[in-house]
Amino acid sequence: MPKYLWRVGYTAEGAGGLLAEGGTARRDAIRTAVESVGGTVECCYFAFGTDDLYVIGDVPDAVAAAAMSIRTAAAGGAHTETIALLTPAEIDEAVKRPADYRPPGR
């Protein structure tokens, strides 16, 4: 199953919800959302800086990841960036797969 990293930044409304509910309740809600599209959460960490939260998990495919992204954006409490993660074995497969590419100007 494909693995993803979600970078999350809370809006003012989302931060207010976090203040009201706490971190573990938010983690549980995220787990429920990921499981609703057939996935699992590996880990969930709150952070300081540009991003407020990082989630790593598996979902069946890009359509499932998009479904979560669309619902999150529509709810208005957070903005997310979805990043597909690859294993070292997947990179081994990628470097063996032929692909025609010409750099600009050559």
Jmol script that loads the backbone (N, CA, C; Angstrom):
load data "model"
ATOM      1  N   MET A   1       0.852  -1.172   0.000  1.00  0.00           N
ATOM      2  CA  MET A   1       0.000   0.000   0.000  1.00  0.00           C
ATOM      3  C   MET A   1       0.896   1.234   0.000  1.00  0.00           C
ATOM      4  N   PRO A   2       0.600   2.246  -0.829  1.00  0.00           N
ATOM      5  CA  PRO A   2       1.426   3.453  -0.873  1.00  0.00           C
ATOM      6  C   PRO A   2       1.470   4.178   0.479  1.00  0.00           C
ATOM      7  N   LYS A   3       2.650   4.718   0.769  1.00  0.00           N
ATOM      8  CA  LYS A   3       2.864   5.441   2.025  1.00  0.00           C
ATOM      9  C   LYS A   3       2.947   6.935   1.716  1.00  0.00           C
ATOM     10  N   TYR A   4       2.335   7.720   2.585  1.00  0.00           N
ATOM     11  CA  TYR A   4       2.306   9.170   2.402  1.00  0.00           C
ATOM     12  C   TYR A   4       2.730   9.885   3.673  1.00  0.00           C
ATOM     13  N   LEU A   5       3.264  11.082   3.472  1.00  0.00           N
ATOM     14  CA  LEU A   5       3.536  12.032   4.541  1.00  0.00           C
ATOM     15  C   LEU A   5       2.599  13.202   4.315  1.00  0.00           C
ATOM     16  N   TRP A   6       1.831  13.554   5.339  1.00  0.00           N
ATOM     17  CA  TRP A   6       0.973  14.727   5.265  1.00  0.00           C
ATOM     18  C   TRP A   6       1.560  15.805   6.162  1.00  0.00           C
ATOM     19  N   ARG A   7       1.845  16.956   5.565  1.00  0.00           N
ATOM     20  CA  ARG A   7       2.281  18.139   6.299  1.00  0.00           C
ATOM     21  C   ARG A   7       1.041  18.993   6.511  1.00  0.00           C
ATOM     22  N   VAL A   8       0.763  19.333   7.756  1.00  0.00           N
ATOM     23  CA  VAL A   8      -0.477  20.022   8.099  1.00  0.00           C
ATOM     24  C   VAL A   8      -0.173  21.349   8.776  1.00  0.00           C
ATOM     25  N   GLY A   9      -0.875  22.370   8.355  1.00  0.00           N
ATOM     26  CA  GLY A   9      -0.818  23.674   9.010  1.00  0.00           C
ATOM     27  C   GLY A   9      -2.230  24.065   9.406  1.00  0.00           C
ATOM     28  N   TYR A  10      -2.437  24.397  10.648  1.00  0.00           N
ATOM     29  CA  TYR A  10      -3.766  24.758  11.124  1.00  0.00           C
ATOM     30  C   TYR A  10      -4.110  26.200  10.776  1.00  0.00           C
ATOM     31  N   THR A  11      -5.365  26.432  10.440  1.00  0.00           N
ATOM     32  CA  THR A  11      -5.897  27.788  10.328  1.00  0.00           C
ATOM     33  C   THR A  11      -6.222  28.247  11.748  1.00  0.00           C
ATOM     34  N   ALA A  12      -6.643  29.498  11.893  1.00  0.00           N
ATOM     35  CA  ALA A  12      -7.043  29.984  13.222  1.00  0.00           C
ATOM     36  C   ALA A  12      -8.193  29.136  13.765  1.00  0.00           C
ATOM     37  N   GLU A  13      -9.126  28.786  12.889  1.00  0.00           N
ATOM     38  CA  GLU A  13     -10.257  27.952  13.309  1.00  0.00           C
ATOM     39  C   GLU A  13      -9.778  26.562  13.755  1.00  0.00           C
ATOM     40  N   GLY A  14      -8.868  25.984  13.006  1.00  0.00           N
ATOM     41  CA  GLY A  14      -8.342  24.665  13.360  1.00  0.00           C
ATOM     42  C   GLY A  14      -7.556  24.690  14.662  1.00  0.00           C
ATOM     43  N   ALA A  15      -6.763  25.747  14.859  1.00  0.00           N
ATOM     44  CA  ALA A  15      -6.015  25.876  16.112  1.00  0.00           C
ATOM     45  C   ALA A  15      -6.967  26.020  17.300  1.00  0.00           C
ATOM     46  N   GLY A  16      -8.069  26.731  17.098  1.00  0.00           N
ATOM     47  CA  GLY A  16      -9.076  26.844  18.156  1.00  0.00           C
ATOM     48  C   GLY A  16      -9.682  25.496  18.501  1.00  0.00           C
ATOM     49  N   GLY A  17      -9.930  24.682  17.475  1.00  0.00           N
ATOM     50  CA  GLY A  17     -10.443  23.334  17.711  1.00  0.00           C
ATOM     51  C   GLY A  17      -9.441  22.476  18.454  1.00  0.00           C
ATOM     52  N   LEU A  18      -8.161  22.640  18.112  1.00  0.00           N
ATOM     53  CA  LEU A  18      -7.110  21.898  18.813  1.00  0.00           C
ATOM     54  C   LEU A  18      -7.044  22.317  20.279  1.00  0.00           C
ATOM     55  N   LEU A  19      -7.170  23.601  20.534  1.00  0.00           N
ATOM     56  CA  LEU A  19      -7.190  24.083  21.922  1.00  0.00           C
ATOM     57  C   LEU A  19      -8.359  23.479  22.698  1.00  0.00           C
ATOM     58  N   ALA A  20      -9.487  23.363  22.042  1.00  0.00           N
ATOM     59  CA  ALA A  20     -10.689  22.853  22.712  1.00  0.00           C
ATOM     60  C   ALA A  20     -10.639  21.342  22.943  1.00  0.00           C
ATOM     61  N   GLU A  21     -10.090  20.588  21.972  1.00  0.00           N
ATOM     62  CA  GLU A  21     -10.137  19.128  22.033  1.00  0.00           C
ATOM     63  C   GLU A  21      -8.843  18.470  22.513  1.00  0.00           C
ATOM     64  N   GLY A  22      -7.703  19.099  22.234  1.00  0.00           N
ATOM     65  CA  GLY A  22      -6.422  18.509  22.600  1.00  0.00           C
ATOM     66  C   GLY A  22      -5.823  17.653  21.491  1.00  0.00           C
ATOM     67  N   GLY A  23      -4.579  17.293  21.686  1.00  0.00           N
ATOM     68  CA  GLY A  23      -3.813  16.560  20.682  1.00  0.00           C
ATOM     69  C   GLY A  23      -4.248  15.124  20.458  1.00  0.00           C
ATOM     70  N   THR A  24      -4.544  14.398  21.521  1.00  0.00           N
ATOM     71  CA  THR A  24      -4.917  12.990  21.343  1.00  0.00           C
ATOM     72  C   THR A  24      -6.256  12.856  20.636  1.00  0.00           C
ATOM     73  N   ALA A  25      -7.185  13.759  20.904  1.00  0.00           N
ATOM     74  CA  ALA A  25      -8.475  13.728  20.207  1.00  0.00           C
ATOM     75  C   ALA A  25      -8.280  14.014  18.724  1.00  0.00           C
ATOM     76  N   ARG A  26      -7.366  14.931  18.411  1.00  0.00           N
ATOM     77  CA  ARG A  26      -7.095  15.247  17.004  1.00  0.00           C
ATOM     78  C   ARG A  26      -6.446  14.046  16.315  1.00  0.00           C
ATOM     79  N   ARG A  27      -5.492  13.414  16.990  1.00  0.00           N
ATOM     80  CA  ARG A  27      -4.854  12.216  16.440  1.00  0.00           C
ATOM     81  C   ARG A  27      -5.897  11.141  16.163  1.00  0.00           C
ATOM     82  N   ASP A  28      -6.812  10.950  17.086  1.00  0.00           N
ATOM     83  CA  ASP A  28      -7.855   9.936  16.901  1.00  0.00           C
ATOM     84  C   ASP A  28      -8.754  10.282  15.718  1.00  0.00           C
ATOM     85  N   ALA A  29      -9.061  11.558  15.537  1.00  0.00           N
ATOM     86  CA  ALA A  29      -9.891  11.981  14.405  1.00  0.00           C
ATOM     87  C   ALA A  29      -9.155  11.755  13.087  1.00  0.00           C
ATOM     88  N   ILE A  30      -7.857  12.014  13.084  1.00  0.00           N
ATOM     89  CA  ILE A  30      -7.047  11.772  11.883  1.00  0.00           C
ATOM     90  C   ILE A  30      -7.021  10.277  11.573  1.00  0.00           C
ATOM     91  N   ARG A  31      -6.830   9.465  12.590  1.00  0.00           N
ATOM     92  CA  ARG A  31      -6.825   8.003  12.395  1.00  0.00           C
ATOM     93  C   ARG A  31      -8.153   7.538  11.802  1.00  0.00           C
ATOM     94  N   THR A  32      -9.259   8.069  12.321  1.00  0.00           N
ATOM     95  CA  THR A  32     -10.571   7.711  11.799  1.00  0.00           C
ATOM     96  C   THR A  32     -10.711   8.108  10.329  1.00  0.00           C
ATOM     97  N   ALA A  33     -10.233   9.291   9.968  1.00  0.00           N
ATOM     98  CA  ALA A  33     -10.307   9.753   8.577  1.00  0.00           C
ATOM     99  C   ALA A  33      -9.497   8.856   7.650  1.00  0.00           C
ATOM    100  N   VAL A  34      -8.280   8.525   8.060  1.00  0.00           N
ATOM    101  CA  VAL A  34      -7.419   7.674   7.223  1.00  0.00           C
ATOM    102  C   VAL A  34      -8.030   6.279   7.093  1.00  0.00           C
ATOM    103  N   GLU A  35      -8.533   5.741   8.176  1.00  0.00           N
ATOM    104  CA  GLU A  35      -9.160   4.419   8.130  1.00  0.00           C
ATOM    105  C   GLU A  35     -10.421   4.424   7.278  1.00  0.00           C
ATOM    106  N   SER A  36     -11.114   5.560   7.194  1.00  0.00           N
ATOM    107  CA  SER A  36     -12.355   5.636   6.408  1.00  0.00           C
ATOM    108  C   SER A  36     -12.109   5.476   4.918  1.00  0.00           C
ATOM    109  N   VAL A  37     -10.866   5.718   4.464  1.00  0.00           N
ATOM    110  CA  VAL A  37     -10.530   5.518   3.050  1.00  0.00           C
ATOM    111  C   VAL A  37      -9.721   4.235   2.850  1.00  0.00           C
ATOM    112  N   GLY A  38      -9.686   3.389   3.882  1.00  0.00           N
ATOM    113  CA  GLY A  38      -9.006   2.100   3.768  1.00  0.00           C
ATOM    114  C   GLY A  38      -7.547   2.105   4.159  1.00  0.00           C
ATOM    115  N   GLY A  39      -7.106   3.129   4.880  1.00  0.00           N
ATOM    116  CA  GLY A  39      -5.698   3.242   5.236  1.00  0.00           C
ATOM    117  C   GLY A  39      -5.425   3.047   6.710  1.00  0.00           C
ATOM    118  N   THR A  40      -4.155   3.268   7.075  1.00  0.00           N
ATOM    119  CA  THR A  40      -3.712   3.187   8.459  1.00  0.00           C
ATOM    120  C   THR A  40      -2.739   4.327   8.741  1.00  0.00           C
ATOM    121  N   VAL A  41      -2.709   4.767   9.989  1.00  0.00           N
ATOM    122  CA  VAL A  41      -1.756   5.791  10.422  1.00  0.00           C
ATOM    123  C   VAL A  41      -0.590   5.104  11.102  1.00  0.00           C
ATOM    124  N   GLU A  42       0.613   5.400  10.636  1.00  0.00           N
ATOM    125  CA  GLU A  42       1.831   4.877  11.261  1.00  0.00           C
ATOM    126  C   GLU A  42       2.248   5.751  12.436  1.00  0.00           C
ATOM    127  N   CYS A  43       2.242   7.078  12.230  1.00  0.00           N
ATOM    128  CA  CYS A  43       2.608   7.986  13.313  1.00  0.00           C
ATOM    129  C   CYS A  43       2.020   9.365  13.060  1.00  0.00           C
ATOM    130  N   CYS A  44       1.936  10.118  14.130  1.00  0.00           N
ATOM    131  CA  CYS A  44       1.339  11.447  14.107  1.00  0.00           C
ATOM    132  C   CYS A  44       2.121  12.296  15.109  1.00  0.00           C
ATOM    133  N   TYR A  45       2.742  13.382  14.630  1.00  0.00           N
ATOM    134  CA  TYR A  45       3.542  14.235  15.505  1.00  0.00           C
ATOM    135  C   TYR A  45       3.189  15.700  15.312  1.00  0.00           C
ATOM    136  N   PHE A  46       2.968  16.399  16.401  1.00  0.00           N
ATOM    137  CA  PHE A  46       2.815  17.841  16.367  1.00  0.00           C
ATOM    138  C   PHE A  46       4.206  18.456  16.363  1.00  0.00           C
ATOM    139  N   ALA A  47       4.320  19.679  15.809  1.00  0.00           N
ATOM    140  CA  ALA A  47       5.640  20.282  15.631  1.00  0.00           C
ATOM    141  C   ALA A  47       5.562  21.796  15.774  1.00  0.00           C
ATOM    142  N   PHE A  48       6.720  22.410  15.935  1.00  0.00           N
ATOM    143  CA  PHE A  48       6.872  23.856  15.907  1.00  0.00           C
ATOM    144  C   PHE A  48       7.361  24.236  14.524  1.00  0.00           C
ATOM    145  N   GLY A  49       7.123  25.462  14.114  1.00  0.00           N
ATOM    146  CA  GLY A  49       7.684  25.933  12.855  1.00  0.00           C
ATOM    147  C   GLY A  49       6.639  26.088  11.771  1.00  0.00           C
ATOM    148  N   THR A  50       7.061  25.893  10.536  1.00  0.00           N
ATOM    149  CA  THR A  50       6.191  26.090   9.382  1.00  0.00           C
ATOM    150  C   THR A  50       4.971  25.178   9.427  1.00  0.00           C
ATOM    151  N   ASP A  51       5.164  23.928   9.808  1.00  0.00           N
ATOM    152  CA  ASP A  51       4.076  22.957   9.886  1.00  0.00           C
ATOM    153  C   ASP A  51       3.697  22.711  11.335  1.00  0.00           C
ATOM    154  N   ASP A  52       2.417  22.456  11.547  1.00  0.00           N
ATOM    155  CA  ASP A  52       1.922  22.199  12.898  1.00  0.00           C
ATOM    156  C   ASP A  52       1.829  20.711  13.219  1.00  0.00           C
ATOM    157  N   LEU A  53       1.762  19.891  12.185  1.00  0.00           N
ATOM    158  CA  LEU A  53       1.524  18.465  12.377  1.00  0.00           C
ATOM    159  C   LEU A  53       2.090  17.685  11.203  1.00  0.00           C
ATOM    160  N   TYR A  54       2.663  16.527  11.501  1.00  0.00           N
ATOM    161  CA  TYR A  54       3.121  15.583  10.473  1.00  0.00           C
ATOM    162  C   TYR A  54       2.437  14.254  10.733  1.00  0.00           C
ATOM    163  N   VAL A  55       1.915  13.676   9.668  1.00  0.00           N
ATOM    164  CA  VAL A  55       1.270  12.368   9.757  1.00  0.00           C
ATOM    165  C   VAL A  55       1.888  11.477   8.687  1.00  0.00           C
ATOM    166  N   ILE A  56       2.268  10.266   9.057  1.00  0.00           N
ATOM    167  CA  ILE A  56       2.739   9.277   8.089  1.00  0.00           C
ATOM    168  C   ILE A  56       1.777   8.108   8.153  1.00  0.00           C
ATOM    169  N   GLY A  57       1.326   7.692   6.987  1.00  0.00           N
ATOM    170  CA  GLY A  57       0.396   6.577   6.938  1.00  0.00           C
ATOM    171  C   GLY A  57       0.294   5.990   5.555  1.00  0.00           C
ATOM    172  N   ASP A  58      -0.493   4.952   5.452  1.00  0.00           N
ATOM    173  CA  ASP A  58      -0.712   4.244   4.199  1.00  0.00           C
ATOM    174  C   ASP A  58      -2.169   4.397   3.803  1.00  0.00           C
ATOM    175  N   VAL A  59      -2.406   4.656   2.528  1.00  0.00           N
ATOM    176  CA  VAL A  59      -3.749   4.612   1.960  1.00  0.00           C
ATOM    177  C   VAL A  59      -3.661   3.828   0.655  1.00  0.00           C
ATOM    178  N   PRO A  60      -4.781   3.256   0.208  1.00  0.00           N
ATOM    179  CA  PRO A  60      -4.735   2.338  -0.921  1.00  0.00           C
ATOM    180  C   PRO A  60      -4.175   2.916  -2.217  1.00  0.00           C
ATOM    181  N   ASP A  61      -4.430   4.194  -2.491  1.00  0.00           N
ATOM    182  CA  ASP A  61      -4.001   4.750  -3.771  1.00  0.00           C
ATOM    183  C   ASP A  61      -4.100   6.273  -3.734  1.00  0.00           C
ATOM    184  N   ALA A  62      -3.717   6.897  -4.854  1.00  0.00           N
ATOM    185  CA  ALA A  62      -3.741   8.359  -4.928  1.00  0.00           C
ATOM    186  C   ALA A  62      -5.154   8.917  -4.840  1.00  0.00           C
ATOM    187  N   VAL A  63      -6.148   8.177  -5.304  1.00  0.00           N
ATOM    188  CA  VAL A  63      -7.531   8.645  -5.221  1.00  0.00           C
ATOM    189  C   VAL A  63      -7.963   8.743  -3.753  1.00  0.00           C
ATOM    190  N   ALA A  64      -7.589   7.767  -2.943  1.00  0.00           N
ATOM    191  CA  ALA A  64      -7.894   7.818  -1.505  1.00  0.00           C
ATOM    192  C   ALA A  64      -7.192   9.002  -0.851  1.00  0.00           C
ATOM    193  N   ALA A  65      -5.936   9.242  -1.224  1.00  0.00           N
ATOM    194  CA  ALA A  65      -5.198  10.381  -0.676  1.00  0.00           C
ATOM    195  C   ALA A  65      -5.867  11.692  -1.092  1.00  0.00           C
ATOM    196  N   ALA A  66      -6.321  11.768  -2.337  1.00  0.00           N
ATOM    197  CA  ALA A  66      -6.998  12.973  -2.820  1.00  0.00           C
ATOM    198  C   ALA A  66      -8.321  13.181  -2.099  1.00  0.00           C
ATOM    199  N   ALA A  67      -9.057  12.107  -1.835  1.00  0.00           N
ATOM    200  CA  ALA A  67     -10.331  12.222  -1.113  1.00  0.00           C
ATOM    201  C   ALA A  67     -10.111  12.865   0.249  1.00  0.00           C
ATOM    202  N   MET A  68      -9.073  12.437   0.943  1.00  0.00           N
ATOM    203  CA  MET A  68      -8.775  13.026   2.250  1.00  0.00           C
ATOM    204  C   MET A  68      -8.361  14.488   2.110  1.00  0.00           C
ATOM    205  N   SER A  69      -7.540  14.789   1.119  1.00  0.00           N
ATOM    206  CA  SER A  69      -7.061  16.149   0.909  1.00  0.00           C
ATOM    207  C   SER A  69      -8.217  17.103   0.612  1.00  0.00           C
ATOM    208  N   ILE A  70      -9.142  16.663  -0.237  1.00  0.00           N
ATOM    209  CA  ILE A  70     -10.284  17.498  -0.600  1.00  0.00           C
ATOM    210  C   ILE A  70     -11.175  17.756   0.621  1.00  0.00           C
ATOM    211  N   ARG A  71     -11.441  16.716   1.392  1.00  0.00           N
ATOM    212  CA  ARG A  71     -12.287  16.876   2.585  1.00  0.00           C
ATOM    213  C   ARG A  71     -11.633  17.807   3.602  1.00  0.00           C
ATOM    214  N   THR A  72     -10.312  17.673   3.764  1.00  0.00           N
ATOM    215  CA  THR A  72      -9.592  18.533   4.705  1.00  0.00           C
ATOM    216  C   THR A  72      -9.668  19.991   4.265  1.00  0.00           C
ATOM    217  N   ALA A  73      -9.423  20.232   2.987  1.00  0.00           N
ATOM    218  CA  ALA A  73      -9.469  21.605   2.478  1.00  0.00           C
ATOM    219  C   ALA A  73     -10.877  22.190   2.606  1.00  0.00           C
ATOM    220  N   ALA A  74     -11.891  21.399   2.296  1.00  0.00           N
ATOM    221  CA  ALA A  74     -13.268  21.882   2.357  1.00  0.00           C
ATOM    222  C   ALA A  74     -13.708  22.211   3.774  1.00  0.00           C
ATOM    223  N   ALA A  75     -13.170  21.499   4.756  1.00  0.00           N
ATOM    224  CA  ALA A  75     -13.546  21.735   6.152  1.00  0.00           C
ATOM    225  C   ALA A  75     -12.998  23.060   6.675  1.00  0.00           C
ATOM    226  N   GLY A  76     -11.880  23.533   6.113  1.00  0.00           N
ATOM    227  CA  GLY A  76     -11.353  24.846   6.464  1.00  0.00           C
ATOM    228  C   GLY A  76     -10.504  24.944   7.712  1.00  0.00           C
ATOM    229  N   GLY A  77     -10.298  23.861   8.446  1.00  0.00           N
ATOM    230  CA  GLY A  77      -9.536  23.921   9.683  1.00  0.00           C
ATOM    231  C   GLY A  77      -8.034  23.783   9.505  1.00  0.00           C
ATOM    232  N   ALA A  78      -7.628  23.334   8.329  1.00  0.00           N
ATOM    233  CA  ALA A  78      -6.200  23.109   8.096  1.00  0.00           C
ATOM    234  C   ALA A  78      -5.922  23.097   6.602  1.00  0.00           C
ATOM    235  N   HIS A  79      -4.673  23.339   6.265  1.00  0.00           N
ATOM    236  CA  HIS A  79      -4.223  23.131   4.896  1.00  0.00           C
ATOM    237  C   HIS A  79      -3.175  22.023   4.955  1.00  0.00           C
ATOM    238  N   THR A  80      -3.154  21.192   3.929  1.00  0.00           N
ATOM    239  CA  THR A  80      -2.236  20.052   3.935  1.00  0.00           C
ATOM    240  C   THR A  80      -1.425  20.002   2.653  1.00  0.00           C
ATOM    241  N   GLU A  81      -0.299  19.360   2.756  1.00  0.00           N
ATOM    242  CA  GLU A  81       0.509  18.978   1.606  1.00  0.00           C
ATOM    243  C   GLU A  81       0.680  17.475   1.706  1.00  0.00           C
ATOM    244  N   THR A  82       0.330  16.770   0.642  1.00  0.00           N
ATOM    245  CA  THR A  82       0.421  15.316   0.606  1.00  0.00           C
ATOM    246  C   THR A  82       1.661  14.932  -0.183  1.00  0.00           C
ATOM    247  N   ILE A  83       2.541  14.163   0.440  1.00  0.00           N
ATOM    248  CA  ILE A  83       3.803  13.767  -0.185  1.00  0.00           C
ATOM    249  C   ILE A  83       3.863  12.250  -0.253  1.00  0.00           C
ATOM    250  N   ALA A  84       3.997  11.721  -1.468  1.00  0.00           N
ATOM    251  CA  ALA A  84       4.153  10.277  -1.640  1.00  0.00           C
ATOM    252  C   ALA A  84       5.560   9.880  -1.208  1.00  0.00           C
ATOM    253  N   LEU A  85       5.663   8.842  -0.397  1.00  0.00           N
ATOM    254  CA  LEU A  85       6.956   8.351   0.077  1.00  0.00           C
ATOM    255  C   LEU A  85       7.294   7.052  -0.638  1.00  0.00           C
ATOM    256  N   LEU A  86       8.570   6.852  -0.920  1.00  0.00           N
ATOM    257  CA  LEU A  86       9.045   5.650  -1.611  1.00  0.00           C
ATOM    258  C   LEU A  86      10.069   4.929  -0.752  1.00  0.00           C
ATOM    259  N   THR A  87      10.021   3.613  -0.787  1.00  0.00           N
ATOM    260  CA  THR A  87      11.004   2.801  -0.062  1.00  0.00           C
ATOM    261  C   THR A  87      12.295   2.717  -0.878  1.00  0.00           C
ATOM    262  N   PRO A  88      13.404   2.337  -0.251  1.00  0.00           N
ATOM    263  CA  PRO A  88      14.633   2.122  -1.013  1.00  0.00           C
ATOM    264  C   PRO A  88      14.445   1.081  -2.126  1.00  0.00           C
ATOM    265  N   ALA A  89      13.671   0.042  -1.885  1.00  0.00           N
ATOM    266  CA  ALA A  89      13.425  -0.977  -2.914  1.00  0.00           C
ATOM    267  C   ALA A  89      12.657  -0.384  -4.098  1.00  0.00           C
ATOM    268  N   GLU A  90      11.735   0.523  -3.829  1.00  0.00           N
ATOM    269  CA  GLU A  90      11.012   1.167  -4.926  1.00  0.00           C
ATOM    270  C   GLU A  90      11.941   2.047  -5.753  1.00  0.00           C
ATOM    271  N   ILE A  91      12.893   2.704  -5.102  1.00  0.00           N
ATOM    272  CA  ILE A  91      13.885   3.498  -5.843  1.00  0.00           C
ATOM    273  C   ILE A  91      14.767   2.573  -6.677  1.00  0.00           C
ATOM    274  N   ASP A  92      15.147   1.412  -6.125  1.00  0.00           N
ATOM    275  CA  ASP A  92      15.917   0.438  -6.918  1.00  0.00           C
ATOM    276  C   ASP A  92      15.163   0.078  -8.189  1.00  0.00           C
ATOM    277  N   GLU A  93      13.860  -0.147  -8.074  1.00  0.00           N
ATOM    278  CA  GLU A  93      13.036  -0.475  -9.239  1.00  0.00           C
ATOM    279  C   GLU A  93      12.971   0.705 -10.208  1.00  0.00           C
ATOM    280  N   ALA A  94      12.854   1.917  -9.672  1.00  0.00           N
ATOM    281  CA  ALA A  94      12.764   3.112 -10.513  1.00  0.00           C
ATOM    282  C   ALA A  94      14.030   3.334 -11.332  1.00  0.00           C
ATOM    283  N   VAL A  95      15.199   3.131 -10.724  1.00  0.00           N
ATOM    284  CA  VAL A  95      16.434   3.384 -11.475  1.00  0.00           C
ATOM    285  C   VAL A  95      16.673   2.328 -12.547  1.00  0.00           C
ATOM    286  N   LYS A  96      16.031   1.190 -12.437  1.00  0.00           N
ATOM    287  CA  LYS A  96      16.156   0.141 -13.456  1.00  0.00           C
ATOM    288  C   LYS A  96      15.151   0.318 -14.593  1.00  0.00           C
ATOM    289  N   ARG A  97      14.117   1.103 -14.372  1.00  0.00           N
ATOM    290  CA  ARG A  97      13.068   1.285 -15.378  1.00  0.00           C
ATOM    291  C   ARG A  97      13.528   2.308 -16.412  1.00  0.00           C
ATOM    292  N   PRO A  98      13.473   1.947 -17.693  1.00  0.00           N
ATOM    293  CA  PRO A  98      13.901   2.898 -18.726  1.00  0.00           C
ATOM    294  C   PRO A  98      12.920   4.056 -18.858  1.00  0.00           C
ATOM    295  N   ALA A  99      13.470   5.221 -19.107  1.00  0.00           N
ATOM    296  CA  ALA A  99      12.667   6.415 -19.369  1.00  0.00           C
ATOM    297  C   ALA A  99      13.480   7.346 -20.260  1.00  0.00           C
ATOM    298  N   ASP A 100      12.898   7.766 -21.375  1.00  0.00           N
ATOM    299  CA  ASP A 100      13.584   8.691 -22.276  1.00  0.00           C
ATOM    300  C   ASP A 100      13.487  10.099 -21.711  1.00  0.00           C
ATOM    301  N   TYR A 101      14.644  10.745 -21.630  1.00  0.00           N
ATOM    302  CA  TYR A 101      14.677  12.115 -21.121  1.00  0.00           C
ATOM    303  C   TYR A 101      15.797  12.848 -21.822  1.00  0.00           C
ATOM    304  N   ARG A 102      15.509  14.080 -22.266  1.00  0.00           N
ATOM    305  CA  ARG A 102      16.504  14.943 -22.864  1.00  0.00           C
ATOM    306  C   ARG A 102      16.551  16.237 -22.052  1.00  0.00           C
ATOM    307  N   PRO A 103      17.732  16.578 -21.489  1.00  0.00           N
ATOM    308  CA  PRO A 103      17.847  17.844 -20.763  1.00  0.00           C
ATOM    309  C   PRO A 103      17.620  19.038 -21.690  1.00  0.00           C
ATOM    310  N   PRO A 104      17.164  20.154 -21.138  1.00  0.00           N
ATOM    311  CA  PRO A 104      16.956  21.343 -21.962  1.00  0.00           C
ATOM    312  C   PRO A 104      18.246  21.755 -22.671  1.00  0.00           C
ATOM    313  N   GLY A 105      18.138  22.153 -23.922  1.00  0.00           N
ATOM    314  CA  GLY A 105      19.287  22.659 -24.677  1.00  0.00           C
ATOM    315  C   GLY A 105      20.192  21.590 -25.257  1.00  0.00           C
ATOM    316  N   ARG A 106      19.846  20.335 -25.142  1.00  0.00           N
ATOM    317  CA  ARG A 106      20.713  19.281 -25.706  1.00  0.00           C
ATOM    318  C   ARG A 106      20.035  18.587 -26.844  1.00  0.00           C
TER     319      ARG A 106
END
end "model"
wireframe off; spacefill off
backbone 0.3
color backbone group
